[in-house]
Amino acid sequence: MTIEETLLQRYGPLLSISQLATVLDRSADGLRISLRSSNEWSCRLNTSRLKIGRRVYFRTSEVAELLARG
């Protein structure tokens, strides 16, 4: 099973910040701080961000691709 298949099966097509923090083994607040920085990793992760109303989600397939690339 690939990373993408595992994440899709467990979380569905969109990850909330708390779910993404769990996947990355970080706290949700620490992840929020990291996403506001201007490094390459956070910029790539922010491209997968999707805002629905006031809620922020991340596309699972794009997150899996980033994790697979390292």
N, C-alpha and C positions, 0 to 999 in steps of 0.2 A: 504494500500500500504506500502511495506517495504521501508527502506532507500535505499536499492540497486535498487529497481524498480524505485523509484523517481529520483535517480541520473542518472540511465541509460536512463530514458525517457527525462530528461532535458539536459544531457551533452553527452550521448553516452558512448561507452565502454572505452574511455580514457579521462582523465582530464589533461588539461594543468596546469601549475603552477598558472596562474591567476584564472582559474576556481576553482582549489582546494583552493586557498586563499579565494575566495568568499564563498565556502561551509563552510570553517572553520572560517569565519568572521575575517580574518586577512589581512594585506597588503601582496602583493606578495614579497616585499623585506624582510619583517619580517618572512615570511614563509621560504624563502631561507636561512636566518640566522639560523632559528630553525632546518632546515633539516641538516645543517652542524654540529650541536652539537651531542654529543654522549650519548644521553639519550635513554631510552627504546622506547618512542613514536616515535622519529625520526628514530631509527633503524628499527622499524616495518614498518613505512611508506616508508622508502627507499627501502624495499624489493619489494614494489609494483611499483617501478620506472622502466620506460622503456624509453630508449633513441633511438630516430629515427633520424639519422643524428645528427644535433646539437640541436635538440629540445628534451625537457624532458617531458614525460607524466607519469601519474599514472593510474594504472588499477582501474577502477571505482568499480568493484566488491570487490577488496581487501580493498579499502578505505572505502567502505560501511561496510564491516565486522569489520574493526577497530573502526568505529564510533558506530556500534551496541554494541560492547564489552565495549566501554567506555574508 
